[in-house]
Amino acid sequence: AEPPPNVNRRRYLTLASAGVVSSLAGCGGRGSTDASETSGDSGRSIDDHPAATNLEVQPRQGTLGGNVVLAFEDPSCSQCRRFHENAVPNIHSNIVEADAGAFVVRTYPVIYPWGKPATQALESTLARNEEAFWALFDHYFATQSQFTSNNVFDRTEQFLAETPDLDGTAVVDDARNKVHDDAVQTDIAAAENADLPQQTPIVLLFRDSQFITRANGSVSYDLIANALGLS
């Protein structure tokens, strides 16, 4: 089937049904894994793990097939900001740039209200330019304290105006109108179908296409490296 107008083919997803997470939840606490919650998924293939549905069309850095760090994140979450400040640079240098695997993001707006419109803006940006998606994602974390539900679209448009070959006004118009809400709901449905908690970040780890474990809250690179056997 062909994607509808204004939907990037790479992000065209078939979504039979998806529930909406509406209640708020705090960012995760100290980083931890819970064997009782993940033991049933142990050894499960990435191809049939509900959290990894449509993985090939998610924003990704690196190559699928080896180690995969799959992160569910909310741009409004302070723990996600710390994850990006502290763990993600090491994921890039030791996994992505070392050609040892991939870092994949799914948006999961369950923390503060402004995360929901920000997620719409991220998906609208991704539909046009993946590099701009990553820049906007980083911008939300770097200037997190400056955003509210009332200003997120205006501030996003100001930021995207500096991106070459991207119509920031059109991106924000799409976000306001939820043109790419199918992609937003697909990520939320993936979290719900995998019985993930309403806290972020949630990091699922796969090695050689097999699920290893899940970590919630303040997730360090050392935890990731130890779980994947990279330390």
VENGI-V904624 format. One record per backbone hydrogen bond with DSSP energy under -0.5 kcal/mol. CO is the residue of the C=O (numbers start at 1). NH is the residue of the N-H. Records with the same first field share a line. If there is no record, write none. Layout:
CO->NH + NH
This chain:
4->7
6->8
8->11
9->12
11->13
13->15
14->16
19->21
20->22
29->218
32->216
33->35
34->37 + 38
35->39
38->41 + 42
39->42
41->44
44->211
45->48 + 49
49->52
50->53
52->55
54->57
55->58
59->105
61->103
63->66
66->209
67->102
68->70 + 206
69->71 + 104
70->204
71->73 + 106
72->201 + 202
73->108
74->77
77->81
78->82
79->83
80->84
81->85
82->86
83->87 + 88
87->90 + 91
88->92
89->93
90->94
91->95 + 96
92->97
95->100 + 101
96->99
100->67
101->63
102->69 + 104
103->61
104->71
106->73
108->110
110->25
112->115
113->116 + 117
114->118
115->119
116->120
117->121
118->122
119->123
120->124
121->125
122->126
123->127
125->128 + 129
129->133
130->134
131->135
132->136
133->137
134->138
135->139
136->140
137->141
138->142
139->143
141->144
143->146
144->147
148->151 + 152
151->155
152->156
153->157
154->158
155->159
156->160
157->161
159->162
160->163
162->164
163->166
166->168
167->171
168->172
169->173
170->174
171->175
172->176
173->177
174->179
175->178
178->181
180->183 + 184
181->185
182->186
183->187
184->188
185->189
186->190
187->191
188->192
189->193
190->194
191->196
192->195
197->199
200->28
201->217
202->72 + 204
203->215
204->70
205->212 + 213
206->68
207->210
209->46
210->207
211->43
213->205
215->203
216->32
217->219
218->31 + 220
220->224
221->225
222->226
223->227
224->228
225->229 + 230 + 231
226->229
